C-alpha cells in the first residue's frame, strides 16, 4: 500500500539542521504514527512521503517555507519581569500566553533586570530541516481515526470521545 491521503503511516525518522545538529530521532525508540492529510506533519515532509511504500527510505530537505515558517521579529517582545512574580523562571522555559489572536506558546529567551524577553516563534522557525525517513507500515485509517483526526492504537487512543 502506498502513502496517500487518509492512510496511517508508521515510520522512523531523524532530523538535523544544516550544521548537522540532531533535532530529533525516533530510530531505536518508538516510531511515529500519523494520518496523512490531517496537518500533523509539516507540509514539506508530508508531500515527500506521498507515493512511497513500506520499506522505502528517503532523505528530505525541508526549507522553512514548507516547515515551520520564517522567523518573525515581531513575535519577540519584552514583558515586565513582575508578570512572573513568585515564579522561578529560566531561559528556555515555555508558557502559554494570551494574545489578541488567542493563546500562543512563547519561550523565555532572555531575563534582564526589569524585563523578560519572550519569543512566540516556533523554535524550528527559520531552520532548514534535513530528514532521514524509513517507512515501516502503511494502512487505511479507520472511520474512528478519520473522525477524530488521529491514530488509535491497539488499545484505543487513550482518551474518551
N, C-alpha and C positions, 0 to 999 in steps of 0.2 A: 504494500500500500504506500502511496506517495503522500508527501506533506502537501496539504491543501486546506482551504477554509473549513472550519468545523471539525478538524481532526485533532486528536490528542497526540502530542509529541512527547516522547521521553528521550532526553539527551543529556550528555555530559558536555561541559564547556569549560574553557579557561578564557580569561580576558585580561589583556595587558594594555598599557598606554603605549605611545610611540617610543618612549625611552626604555621599554621592556620591563617596566614595573608591574608586578602582578596586582590586579584589582580584585579578582575573584576567580575561584576554581572549584568545580564540582568533582573533578576526577579524583578517585579514591574516597569519595563521600557519596552522598545521596544525589542521584540525577535530578534534573529539573523536569517537571511535568507541567504542561500548559495546553491550552486550546488555541489553535491558530485562528486569528481574526478577532480575538476579544480585546486586543490592546494590551495584553500582558507583557509582550516583548516590544523593544524599540523597533521601529519600522525597518531600519536598515538590516537588522539581523533576521527579522521575520521574513522579509522579502527574499533574502538569500537562501532561506530554508525551503521555500516553495519549490515543489517538483523533486525534492530529494527523497530518499527512502532509507529504511533501516540498514545500517552497515556503512552508510556514506560518512565520510569525514570531510570537513571543509575548513578553510581559513577565510575569514571575512573581515574586511576593514570597513568600519562604520565611521563616517565623518560626523561631526557634531550635528549637522542639519538633519541627519536621519537617526541620531542618537538622542541625547538629552538636550540638544539645542546649544546655542551660543550662550556665553555668559552675558548677563545684563548688569551693568554697574548700578543701575537704579534699584536693584534688588538688595543692595548692600546699604545699611543705614546705621547710624549711631543712635542708641537709645539711652536714656538716663540709667545709670547704674542702680538708682533707687528702685527701679522696676523689678529688680531681682533681690530686694531686701529680704533677709532671712534665708537666702539660698546660698549654698556653696557652688559657685559657678566656675567653670574652667573652659578654656579654649577646646573646641571640638564637640561640646555638648549641643544636643539638638532639642528644639522645642516646637510646639505648635503655637503660632501667633495669629491673632485675629487681625485681618486687614480689611480694607474697603471691598476687596474682591473675595472675601471669605477667609477661611483658615488656610494657613500656609506653613510649611516646615521651614524653620530657619536654624542656622548653625552659628554658634558664637565663634568668631574668627579672631577677635582681639578684645582684651579687657584693659581699659585705661583707668585713670584715677576717678573720673566722674562719669564716664560713658562706657558702654559695651557695644562693640561693633558686631552686628549680625548680618548674615548673608542668606538671602532667600533663594539663591540659585541652587539647582541640583548639584551635589558635589562632583558629578561627572559632566556637567555642562562645559562646553568648550573643549572637550578632550576627544581626540580620535581614538576609537576603541578597536582593538585587534583581537578577534575571537578565533579560537580553535574549537571546533564542534565535532562531536561524534553522535550521530543519530542512532538511538538504541531501538526504539519502537515507534510505530505509528498505528493508530486505530481510530475508528469512528467515535466521536463524542456521543454519550448517551443523551437522551432528551433532558434528563435532570441536569446534567452538566451544562448543556446549552442554555437551559432556562436560568441556571444560577451563574453562568459565566466563568466557572472554574472546574478543575478536575476533582472528581470524587475518588478517593482511594478505595481499596478493597473493603475497608471497614467503614465506609462513608467518608464524608468530608470533615467530620469533627465538629459540626455546628448544627443548630436547629434551623429549619426553613419554615 
